[in-house]
Amino acid sequence: MAPVKRRVFKTNNEMAVELAKYTADLSSKFCKERGVFTVVLSGGDLIAWLWKLLEAPYIDSIEWSKWHIFWVDERVCAWDHADSNYKLAYDGFLSKVPIPAENIYAIDNGLGAEGNAELAAERYEECLKQKVNQNIIRTYKSSGFPQFNLQLLGMGPDGHMASLFPGHAQINEKVKWVTSITDSPKPPSKRITLTLPVINCASYNVMAVCDKEQADSAAAALNHTKDLPAGRLTADVEVVWFLDQAAASKLPHGWCSIL
Ligand SMILES: O=C1O[C@H](COP(=O)(O)O)[C@@H](O)[C@H](O)[C@H]1O
């Protein structure tokens, strides 16, 4: 299990600059080693913090054609609905970078399945299996779980990550790659999410948190004083929390030296 690292920045803009550098460095490493870079996006504020990747030097130097984009979670709604994590990522990031359309694997939002979140989760698991067979996604050691190169994650004020919520059974799923929830405490209630074993198999996991609303849960998750989904985040190689000063404000003294 990779040790959990923390990087604290004065502002979310400073955080975004370092997040872009971190992502670009991993992109060159994986594009060189594997010829592809598999990236998992979340919804929420994270997408807005990818702005620096849309600017020089990254917009022209990243090998975008080698990127393959997946989602950690999605809400059951139309892809053009304001709740859709696909729409959020498309409008704020994907429409501005030259990633080939065929390398973008949106989660079936369940509408085609008449709003059936469970069926949509099964379909996404099938999609991931296909990408494993095509050698786009690697599998993790002997477990057979898919191993993404980099996941860019966020945490809600209640400590949820992806659509894994505190006290809900989905957090304990051990077999499925993708699961669903129909009573999410945060609307919309029907959602599809990668499971914890899959999330934790990623080579690199970034948890980006920038708001004072998240400060209590960030401290509880990092200090393990509460069993929060975000507190269970690990990775194969490296897990790093990127926090701004506000989100880090409740961390124990000495844990939040500003970078
Ligand atoms: O509902 C969701 O919330 C989390 C956290 O979002 P944030 O806006 O508080 O950062 C997000 O990571 C997830 O993808 C989304 O579906």
The ligand as an SDF file (V2000), in Angstrom:
LIG
                    3D

 16 16  0  0  0  0  0  0  0  0999 V2000
  -21.0560   14.0060   -6.5170 O   0  0  0  0  0  0  0  0  0  0  0  0
  -19.8510   14.0440   -6.6860 C   0  0  0  0  0  0  0  0  0  0  0  0
  -19.0660   14.6240   -5.7370 O   0  0  0  0  0  0  0  0  0  0  0  0
  -17.6570   14.3830   -5.6640 C   0  0  0  0  0  0  0  0  0  0  0  0
  -17.0580   15.5720   -4.9190 C   0  0  0  0  0  0  0  0  0  0  0  0
  -17.3930   16.7610   -5.6050 O   0  0  0  0  0  0  0  0  0  0  0  0
  -16.8760   18.1910   -5.1220 P   0  0  0  0  0  0  0  0  0  0  0  0
  -17.5860   19.1900   -6.0050 O   0  0  0  0  0  0  0  0  0  0  0  0
  -17.2690   18.3290   -3.6780 O   0  0  0  0  0  0  0  0  0  0  0  0
  -15.3990   18.2180   -5.3420 O   0  0  0  0  0  0  0  0  0  0  0  0
  -17.0520   14.1730   -7.0380 C   0  0  0  0  0  0  0  0  0  0  0  0
  -15.7030   13.8240   -6.9190 O   0  0  0  0  0  0  0  0  0  0  0  0
  -17.8550   13.1030   -7.7640 C   0  0  0  0  0  0  0  0  0  0  0  0
  -17.2720   12.7840   -8.9930 O   0  0  0  0  0  0  0  0  0  0  0  0
  -19.2430   13.6140   -7.9690 C   0  0  0  0  0  0  0  0  0  0  0  0
  -20.0920   12.7270   -8.6790 O   0  0  0  0  0  0  0  0  0  0  0  0
  1  2  2  0
  2  3  1  0
  2 15  1  0
  3  4  1  0
  4  5  1  0
  4 11  1  0
  5  6  1  0
  6  7  1  0
  7  8  2  0
  7  9  1  0
  7 10  1  0
 11 12  1  0
 11 13  1  0
 13 14  1  0
 13 15  1  0
 15 16  1  0
M  END
$$$$
